[in-house]
Amino acid sequence: MATIVLTAAARDQASELPAAIRARIYRAVERLVAWPNVSGAKPLRGRLVGQYRLRTGDYRIQFHVAGETVYVQRIGHRDRFYD
């Protein structure tokens, strides 16, 4: 079981989302407790190597893992997510 930590930026980004999408995002984040047995998590490449992303609908959750802790760094819509 992993510990989930949302950064201040991720919390701010989630708070700006509509309530229904925010609830879906938080359900996806809760799945990260089972790391590394999380379906749909993919490693990122290029300048984001070492990071992972989890997709839920049109939204993405970017995180990285350090030991038994999963740090959620960004939450956003796929159109602007990788900029």
Backbone atoms as SQL, in Angstrom:
CREATE TABLE atoms (id INTEGER PRIMARY KEY, chain TEXT, resi INTEGER, resn TEXT, atom TEXT, x REAL, y REAL, z REAL);
INSERT INTO atoms VALUES
  (1, 'A', 1, 'MET', 'N', 0.836, -1.179, 0.000),
  (2, 'A', 1, 'MET', 'CA', 0.000, 0.000, 0.000),
  (3, 'A', 1, 'MET', 'C', 0.885, 1.247, 0.000),
  (4, 'A', 2, 'ALA', 'N', 0.577, 2.134, -0.885),
  (5, 'A', 2, 'ALA', 'CA', 1.340, 3.376, -1.011),
  (6, 'A', 2, 'ALA', 'C', 0.598, 4.517, -0.318),
  (7, 'A', 3, 'THR', 'N', 1.346, 5.522, 0.049),
  (8, 'A', 3, 'THR', 'CA', 0.786, 6.751, 0.595),
  (9, 'A', 3, 'THR', 'C', 0.671, 7.750, -0.544),
  (10, 'A', 4, 'ILE', 'N', -0.446, 8.441, -0.617),
  (11, 'A', 4, 'ILE', 'CA', -0.688, 9.415, -1.677),
  (12, 'A', 4, 'ILE', 'C', -0.498, 10.823, -1.114),
  (13, 'A', 5, 'VAL', 'N', 0.285, 11.637, -1.817),
  (14, 'A', 5, 'VAL', 'CA', 0.498, 13.036, -1.433),
  (15, 'A', 5, 'VAL', 'C', 0.162, 13.909, -2.638),
  (16, 'A', 6, 'LEU', 'N', -0.784, 14.820, -2.464),
  (17, 'A', 6, 'LEU', 'CA', -1.105, 15.792, -3.512),
  (18, 'A', 6, 'LEU', 'C', -0.309, 17.057, -3.243),
  (19, 'A', 7, 'THR', 'N', 0.405, 17.532, -4.247),
  (20, 'A', 7, 'THR', 'CA', 1.124, 18.792, -4.094),
  (21, 'A', 7, 'THR', 'C', 0.107, 19.932, -4.042),
  (22, 'A', 8, 'ALA', 'N', 0.557, 21.081, -3.594),
  (23, 'A', 8, 'ALA', 'CA', -0.323, 22.254, -3.530),
  (24, 'A', 8, 'ALA', 'C', -0.846, 22.608, -4.922),
  (25, 'A', 9, 'ALA', 'N', 0.019, 22.479, -5.929),
  (26, 'A', 9, 'ALA', 'CA', -0.400, 22.782, -7.304),
  (27, 'A', 9, 'ALA', 'C', -1.500, 21.828, -7.756),
  (28, 'A', 10, 'ALA', 'N', -1.364, 20.541, -7.452),
  (29, 'A', 10, 'ALA', 'CA', -2.381, 19.560, -7.849),
  (30, 'A', 10, 'ALA', 'C', -3.703, 19.834, -7.137),
  (31, 'A', 11, 'ARG', 'N', -3.647, 20.193, -5.865),
  (32, 'A', 11, 'ARG', 'CA', -4.871, 20.529, -5.135),
  (33, 'A', 11, 'ARG', 'C', -5.559, 21.740, -5.745),
  (34, 'A', 12, 'ASP', 'N', -4.776, 22.770, -6.103),
  (35, 'A', 12, 'ASP', 'CA', -5.347, 23.966, -6.730),
  (36, 'A', 12, 'ASP', 'C', -5.971, 23.629, -8.078),
  (37, 'A', 13, 'GLN', 'N', -5.280, 22.819, -8.873),
  (38, 'A', 13, 'GLN', 'CA', -5.796, 22.447, -10.188),
  (39, 'A', 13, 'GLN', 'C', -7.089, 21.648, -10.039),
  (40, 'A', 14, 'ALA', 'N', -7.154, 20.748, -9.071),
  (41, 'A', 14, 'ALA', 'CA', -8.367, 19.954, -8.858),
  (42, 'A', 14, 'ALA', 'C', -9.518, 20.828, -8.383),
  (43, 'A', 15, 'SER', 'N', -9.228, 21.812, -7.545),
  (44, 'A', 15, 'SER', 'CA', -10.297, 22.658, -7.010),
  (45, 'A', 15, 'SER', 'C', -10.950, 23.512, -8.088),
  (46, 'A', 16, 'GLU', 'N', -10.267, 23.738, -9.199),
  (47, 'A', 16, 'GLU', 'CA', -10.821, 24.543, -10.287),
  (48, 'A', 16, 'GLU', 'C', -11.720, 23.737, -11.221),
  (49, 'A', 17, 'LEU', 'N', -11.759, 22.426, -11.053),
  (50, 'A', 17, 'LEU', 'CA', -12.550, 21.566, -11.930),
  (51, 'A', 17, 'LEU', 'C', -14.005, 21.509, -11.466),
  (52, 'A', 18, 'PRO', 'N', -14.919, 21.222, -12.402),
  (53, 'A', 18, 'PRO', 'CA', -16.318, 21.018, -11.997),
  (54, 'A', 18, 'PRO', 'C', -16.420, 19.846, -11.009),
  (55, 'A', 19, 'ALA', 'N', -17.422, 19.873, -10.149),
  (56, 'A', 19, 'ALA', 'CA', -17.553, 18.891, -9.065),
  (57, 'A', 19, 'ALA', 'C', -17.570, 17.450, -9.577),
  (58, 'A', 20, 'ALA', 'N', -18.280, 17.178, -10.660),
  (59, 'A', 20, 'ALA', 'CA', -18.369, 15.799, -11.170),
  (60, 'A', 20, 'ALA', 'C', -17.006, 15.297, -11.643),
  (61, 'A', 21, 'ILE', 'N', -16.260, 16.139, -12.306),
  (62, 'A', 21, 'ILE', 'CA', -14.936, 15.745, -12.801),
  (63, 'A', 21, 'ILE', 'C', -13.967, 15.622, -11.629),
  (64, 'A', 22, 'ARG', 'N', -14.060, 16.529, -10.677),
  (65, 'A', 22, 'ARG', 'CA', -13.200, 16.468, -9.495),
  (66, 'A', 22, 'ARG', 'C', -13.413, 15.147, -8.743),
  (67, 'A', 23, 'ALA', 'N', -14.658, 14.713, -8.615),
  (68, 'A', 23, 'ALA', 'CA', -14.952, 13.443, -7.942),
  (69, 'A', 23, 'ALA', 'C', -14.331, 12.276, -8.705),
  (70, 'A', 24, 'ARG', 'N', -14.408, 12.316, -10.027),
  (71, 'A', 24, 'ARG', 'CA', -13.811, 11.257, -10.849),
  (72, 'A', 24, 'ARG', 'C', -12.293, 11.251, -10.702),
  (73, 'A', 25, 'ILE', 'N', -11.696, 12.432, -10.652),
  (74, 'A', 25, 'ILE', 'CA', -10.243, 12.548, -10.463),
  (75, 'A', 25, 'ILE', 'C', -9.845, 11.951, -9.119),
  (76, 'A', 26, 'TYR', 'N', -10.569, 12.286, -8.054),
  (77, 'A', 26, 'TYR', 'CA', -10.218, 11.780, -6.731),
  (78, 'A', 26, 'TYR', 'C', -10.389, 10.263, -6.636),
  (79, 'A', 27, 'ARG', 'N', -11.375, 9.717, -7.333),
  (80, 'A', 27, 'ARG', 'CA', -11.508, 8.250, -7.363),
  (81, 'A', 27, 'ARG', 'C', -10.301, 7.619, -8.047),
  (82, 'A', 28, 'ALA', 'N', -9.818, 8.248, -9.121),
  (83, 'A', 28, 'ALA', 'CA', -8.632, 7.736, -9.822),
  (84, 'A', 28, 'ALA', 'C', -7.398, 7.852, -8.939),
  (85, 'A', 29, 'VAL', 'N', -7.269, 8.963, -8.222),
  (86, 'A', 29, 'VAL', 'CA', -6.124, 9.148, -7.328),
  (87, 'A', 29, 'VAL', 'C', -6.141, 8.084, -6.223),
  (88, 'A', 30, 'GLU', 'N', -7.311, 7.763, -5.725),
  (89, 'A', 30, 'GLU', 'CA', -7.422, 6.738, -4.686),
  (90, 'A', 30, 'GLU', 'C', -6.927, 5.382, -5.173),
  (91, 'A', 31, 'ARG', 'N', -7.046, 5.112, -6.461),
  (92, 'A', 31, 'ARG', 'CA', -6.540, 3.854, -7.020),
  (93, 'A', 31, 'ARG', 'C', -5.027, 3.741, -6.894),
  (94, 'A', 32, 'LEU', 'N', -4.340, 4.877, -6.802),
  (95, 'A', 32, 'LEU', 'CA', -2.879, 4.864, -6.719),
  (96, 'A', 32, 'LEU', 'C', -2.370, 4.260, -5.414),
  (97, 'A', 33, 'VAL', 'N', -3.227, 4.071, -4.440),
  (98, 'A', 33, 'VAL', 'CA', -2.838, 3.421, -3.184),
  (99, 'A', 33, 'VAL', 'C', -2.303, 2.019, -3.470),
  (100, 'A', 34, 'ALA', 'N', -2.794, 1.391, -4.507),
  (101, 'A', 34, 'ALA', 'CA', -2.383, 0.025, -4.852),
  (102, 'A', 34, 'ALA', 'C', -1.101, -0.014, -5.684),
  (103, 'A', 35, 'TRP', 'N', -0.372, 1.091, -5.782),
  (104, 'A', 35, 'TRP', 'CA', 0.843, 1.130, -6.600),
  (105, 'A', 35, 'TRP', 'C', 1.775, 0.012, -6.191),
  (106, 'A', 36, 'PRO', 'N', 2.358, -0.746, -7.094),
  (107, 'A', 36, 'PRO', 'CA', 2.463, -0.604, -8.540),
  (108, 'A', 36, 'PRO', 'C', 1.387, -1.352, -9.319),
  (109, 'A', 37, 'ASN', 'N', 0.385, -1.897, -8.642),
  (110, 'A', 37, 'ASN', 'CA', -0.674, -2.661, -9.314),
  (111, 'A', 37, 'ASN', 'C', -1.838, -1.766, -9.718),
  (112, 'A', 38, 'VAL', 'N', -1.543, -0.726, -10.465),
  (113, 'A', 38, 'VAL', 'CA', -2.554, 0.225, -10.914),
  (114, 'A', 38, 'VAL', 'C', -2.691, 0.093, -12.423),
  (115, 'A', 39, 'SER', 'N', -3.885, -0.271, -12.869),
  (116, 'A', 39, 'SER', 'CA', -4.086, -0.406, -14.312),
  (117, 'A', 39, 'SER', 'C', -4.218, 0.967, -14.948),
  (118, 'A', 40, 'GLY', 'N', -3.642, 1.113, -16.118),
  (119, 'A', 40, 'GLY', 'CA', -3.752, 2.352, -16.868),
  (120, 'A', 40, 'GLY', 'C', -2.662, 3.371, -16.619),
  (121, 'A', 41, 'ALA', 'N', -1.806, 3.167, -15.632),
  (122, 'A', 41, 'ALA', 'CA', -0.708, 4.104, -15.379),
  (123, 'A', 41, 'ALA', 'C', 0.390, 3.853, -16.397),
  (124, 'A', 42, 'LYS', 'N', 0.841, 4.915, -17.031),
  (125, 'A', 42, 'LYS', 'CA', 1.875, 4.775, -18.059),
  (126, 'A', 42, 'LYS', 'C', 3.056, 5.686, -17.754),
  (127, 'A', 43, 'PRO', 'N', 4.264, 5.186, -17.991),
  (128, 'A', 43, 'PRO', 'CA', 5.445, 6.042, -17.796),
  (129, 'A', 43, 'PRO', 'C', 5.525, 7.085, -18.896),
  (130, 'A', 44, 'LEU', 'N', 5.968, 8.273, -18.534),
  (131, 'A', 44, 'LEU', 'CA', 6.145, 9.343, -19.511),
  (132, 'A', 44, 'LEU', 'C', 7.565, 9.307, -20.043),
  (133, 'A', 45, 'ARG', 'N', 7.769, 9.935, -21.190),
  (134, 'A', 45, 'ARG', 'CA', 9.079, 9.910, -21.844),
  (135, 'A', 45, 'ARG', 'C', 9.605, 11.322, -22.040),
  (136, 'A', 46, 'GLY', 'N', 10.785, 11.387, -22.618),
  (137, 'A', 46, 'GLY', 'CA', 11.388, 12.687, -22.922),
  (138, 'A', 46, 'GLY', 'C', 11.773, 13.435, -21.660),
  (139, 'A', 47, 'ARG', 'N', 11.430, 14.710, -21.603),
  (140, 'A', 47, 'ARG', 'CA', 11.797, 15.527, -20.452),
  (141, 'A', 47, 'ARG', 'C', 11.021, 15.130, -19.195),
  (142, 'A', 48, 'LEU', 'N', 9.993, 14.309, -19.334),
  (143, 'A', 48, 'LEU', 'CA', 9.182, 13.879, -18.191),
  (144, 'A', 48, 'LEU', 'C', 9.503, 12.453, -17.747),
  (145, 'A', 49, 'VAL', 'N', 10.651, 11.941, -18.168),
  (146, 'A', 49, 'VAL', 'CA', 11.025, 10.582, -17.782),
  (147, 'A', 49, 'VAL', 'C', 11.091, 10.492, -16.252),
  (148, 'A', 50, 'GLY', 'N', 10.639, 9.383, -15.716),
  (149, 'A', 50, 'GLY', 'CA', 10.567, 9.208, -14.271),
  (150, 'A', 50, 'GLY', 'C', 9.200, 9.566, -13.708),
  (151, 'A', 51, 'GLN', 'N', 8.364, 10.175, -14.535),
  (152, 'A', 51, 'GLN', 'CA', 7.000, 10.538, -14.163),
  (153, 'A', 51, 'GLN', 'C', 6.042, 9.521, -14.784),
  (154, 'A', 52, 'TYR', 'N', 4.840, 9.467, -14.251),
  (155, 'A', 52, 'TYR', 'CA', 3.789, 8.609, -14.792),
  (156, 'A', 52, 'TYR', 'C', 2.549, 9.447, -15.003),
  (157, 'A', 53, 'ARG', 'N', 1.627, 8.901, -15.795),
  (158, 'A', 53, 'ARG', 'CA', 0.339, 9.561, -15.952),
  (159, 'A', 53, 'ARG', 'C', -0.756, 8.520, -15.843),
  (160, 'A', 54, 'LEU', 'N', -1.865, 8.971, -15.291),
  (161, 'A', 54, 'LEU', 'CA', -3.058, 8.157, -15.188),
  (162, 'A', 54, 'LEU', 'C', -4.162, 8.936, -15.884),
  (163, 'A', 55, 'ARG', 'N', -4.894, 8.267, -16.725),
  (164, 'A', 55, 'ARG', 'CA', -5.924, 8.919, -17.519),
  (165, 'A', 55, 'ARG', 'C', -7.299, 8.609, -16.943),
  (166, 'A', 56, 'THR', 'N', -8.154, 9.601, -16.901),
  (167, 'A', 56, 'THR', 'CA', -9.557, 9.394, -16.578),
  (168, 'A', 56, 'THR', 'C', -10.366, 10.317, -17.482),
  (169, 'A', 57, 'GLY', 'N', -10.972, 9.738, -18.493),
  (170, 'A', 57, 'GLY', 'CA', -11.698, 10.532, -19.490),
  (171, 'A', 57, 'GLY', 'C', -10.740, 11.438, -20.232),
  (172, 'A', 58, 'ASP', 'N', -11.058, 12.716, -20.322),
  (173, 'A', 58, 'ASP', 'CA', -10.204, 13.694, -20.995),
  (174, 'A', 58, 'ASP', 'C', -9.198, 14.335, -20.051),
  (175, 'A', 59, 'TYR', 'N', -9.108, 13.852, -18.837),
  (176, 'A', 59, 'TYR', 'CA', -8.218, 14.449, -17.844),
  (177, 'A', 59, 'TYR', 'C', -7.053, 13.519, -17.520),
  (178, 'A', 60, 'ARG', 'N', -5.947, 14.131, -17.125),
  (179, 'A', 60, 'ARG', 'CA', -4.727, 13.388, -16.822),
  (180, 'A', 60, 'ARG', 'C', -4.246, 13.743, -15.421),
  (181, 'A', 61, 'ILE', 'N', -3.638, 12.754, -14.787),
  (182, 'A', 61, 'ILE', 'CA', -3.030, 12.921, -13.474),
  (183, 'A', 61, 'ILE', 'C', -1.568, 12.559, -13.628),
  (184, 'A', 62, 'GLN', 'N', -0.670, 13.494, -13.354),
  (185, 'A', 62, 'GLN', 'CA', 0.770, 13.243, -13.460),
  (186, 'A', 62, 'GLN', 'C', 1.320, 13.022, -12.061),
  (187, 'A', 63, 'PHE', 'N', 2.120, 11.975, -11.912),
  (188, 'A', 63, 'PHE', 'CA', 2.674, 11.667, -10.603),
  (189, 'A', 63, 'PHE', 'C', 4.035, 11.013, -10.731),
  (190, 'A', 64, 'HIS', 'N', 4.753, 10.969, -9.617),
  (191, 'A', 64, 'HIS', 'CA', 5.986, 10.206, -9.558),
  (192, 'A', 64, 'HIS', 'C', 6.005, 9.435, -8.243),
  (193, 'A', 65, 'VAL', 'N', 6.824, 8.409, -8.198),
  (194, 'A', 65, 'VAL', 'CA', 6.861, 7.510, -7.055),
  (195, 'A', 65, 'VAL', 'C', 8.238, 7.580, -6.408),
  (196, 'A', 66, 'ALA', 'N', 8.252, 7.703, -5.097),
  (197, 'A', 66, 'ALA', 'CA', 9.491, 7.682, -4.325),
  (198, 'A', 66, 'ALA', 'C', 9.271, 6.724, -3.156),
  (199, 'A', 67, 'GLY', 'N', 9.843, 5.543, -3.265),
  (200, 'A', 67, 'GLY', 'CA', 9.646, 4.536, -2.229),
  (201, 'A', 67, 'GLY', 'C', 8.199, 4.094, -2.162),
  (202, 'A', 68, 'GLU', 'N', 7.589, 4.266, -1.018),
  (203, 'A', 68, 'GLU', 'CA', 6.186, 3.876, -0.823),
  (204, 'A', 68, 'GLU', 'C', 5.236, 5.063, -0.920),
  (205, 'A', 69, 'THR', 'N', 5.719, 6.181, -1.464),
  (206, 'A', 69, 'THR', 'CA', 4.901, 7.383, -1.567),
  (207, 'A', 69, 'THR', 'C', 4.695, 7.762, -3.020),
  (208, 'A', 70, 'VAL', 'N', 3.442, 8.047, -3.373),
  (209, 'A', 70, 'VAL', 'CA', 3.089, 8.513, -4.713),
  (210, 'A', 70, 'VAL', 'C', 2.763, 9.998, -4.598),
  (211, 'A', 71, 'TYR', 'N', 3.517, 10.823, -5.322),
  (212, 'A', 71, 'TYR', 'CA', 3.329, 12.275, -5.301),
  (213, 'A', 71, 'TYR', 'C', 2.565, 12.702, -6.550),
  (214, 'A', 72, 'VAL', 'N', 1.343, 13.172, -6.369),
  (215, 'A', 72, 'VAL', 'CA', 0.537, 13.676, -7.480),
  (216, 'A', 72, 'VAL', 'C', 0.955, 15.118, -7.705),
  (217, 'A', 73, 'GLN', 'N', 1.479, 15.406, -8.906),
  (218, 'A', 73, 'GLN', 'CA', 2.038, 16.721, -9.190),
  (219, 'A', 73, 'GLN', 'C', 1.118, 17.629, -9.988),
  (220, 'A', 74, 'ARG', 'N', 0.413, 17.052, -10.958),
  (221, 'A', 74, 'ARG', 'CA', -0.424, 17.876, -11.829),
  (222, 'A', 74, 'ARG', 'C', -1.712, 17.150, -12.135),
  (223, 'A', 75, 'ILE', 'N', -2.764, 17.928, -12.323),
  (224, 'A', 75, 'ILE', 'CA', -4.058, 17.414, -12.754),
  (225, 'A', 75, 'ILE', 'C', -4.564, 18.390, -13.801),
  (226, 'A', 76, 'GLY', 'N', -4.968, 17.878, -14.958),
  (227, 'A', 76, 'GLY', 'CA', -5.452, 18.800, -15.977),
  (228, 'A', 76, 'GLY', 'C', -6.063, 18.121, -17.177),
  (229, 'A', 77, 'HIS', 'N', -6.635, 18.942, -18.044),
  (230, 'A', 77, 'HIS', 'CA', -7.243, 18.472, -19.287),
  (231, 'A', 77, 'HIS', 'C', -6.152, 18.070, -20.264),
  (232, 'A', 78, 'ARG', 'N', -6.416, 17.086, -21.058),
  (233, 'A', 78, 'ARG', 'CA', -5.399, 16.546, -21.968),
  (234, 'A', 78, 'ARG', 'C', -4.904, 17.559, -23.000),
  (235, 'A', 79, 'ASP', 'N', -5.717, 18.534, -23.370),
  (236, 'A', 79, 'ASP', 'CA', -5.316, 19.514, -24.382),
  (237, 'A', 79, 'ASP', 'C', -4.118, 20.338, -23.955),
  (238, 'A', 80, 'ARG', 'N', -4.039, 20.671, -22.677),
  (239, 'A', 80, 'ARG', 'CA', -2.972, 21.556, -22.192),
  (240, 'A', 80, 'ARG', 'C', -2.022, 20.840, -21.240),
  (241, 'A', 81, 'PHE', 'N', -2.160, 19.542, -21.117),
  (242, 'A', 81, 'PHE', 'CA', -1.465, 18.834, -20.056),
  (243, 'A', 81, 'PHE', 'C', 0.038, 18.717, -20.259),
  (244, 'A', 82, 'TYR', 'N', 0.478, 18.470, -21.471),
  (245, 'A', 82, 'TYR', 'CA', 1.906, 18.192, -21.696),
  (246, 'A', 82, 'TYR', 'C', 2.708, 19.410, -22.144),
  (247, 'A', 83, 'ASP', 'N', 2.104, 20.587, -22.092),
  (248, 'A', 83, 'ASP', 'CA', 2.811, 21.825, -22.496),
  (249, 'A', 83, 'ASP', 'C', 3.890, 22.183, -21.506);
